[in-house]
Amino acid sequence: MKGIVFSEFIELVEDKFGIEIADTIIEKSNLPNQGAYTQVGTYDHKEMLTLVTHLSKETGIEVPVLVQAFGEHLLDRFTQMYPQFFTEVNSCFAFLDTIENKVHVEVKKLYPDAELPTFDSSIHSDSHMELLYQSKRPFSALAYGLILGSAKYYGEQISVEMEDMSTDNQTRVCFQLRKEAVNTLE
Ligand code: HEM
């Protein structure tokens, strides 16, 4: 996993829970690099799972809730770092439809060793989209947060249902996205 993801995570922990908690989880995670990540470096994704597990122990907040919140934050950061991906399309479904064939393709050009998931997307109607997440890594909760962050960015009310289709810990997960009807009579 790229260092940029780790540095964003540690910054978020420092902001929300304080530097002491950030230091504690880094120490307890017993990391080979003591928590010093460079943006372009590549690190074992298991280090992220270890950090989140320790954060969960320190804060009493469940791991998926923390990972999802991180996804929402990361999306917000991506809107600042890569605004062009967001301004080229004008709805949440249209944006999510570009992840597989555009956004992550560009990410791969930028970081050839990036480990990315795949997304099969189907827009069934203006109000219903399906996204199938598949990865060798169990980061569907991160995808969930990134999807919620995208809906927020476009100012849309979207409910997201998650169905685990895998037998090995959330590596194949189907998301059903439903856009809430806008009351035009108001
Ligand atoms: C402009 C928007 C986006 C950018 C720039 C971006 C970039 C990245 C980068 C740099 C990584 C790390 C790769 C690595 O560590 O090797 C990543 C991983 C990931 N991305 Fe994206 N991404 C974007 C949007 C999204 C969205 C909207 C979703 C969800 C629908 C998504 C789902 C994921 C997931 C789940 C991973 C973790 C790796 C895995 O599950 O295997 N990304 N992305």
Residues whose N, C-alpha, C, O or C-beta is under 5 A from the ligand:
A	BS01	HEM	M1 K2 V5 F78 Y82 F85 I99 V103 V107 D113 A114 E115 L116 P117 S135 R137 F139 L142 A143 L146 I147
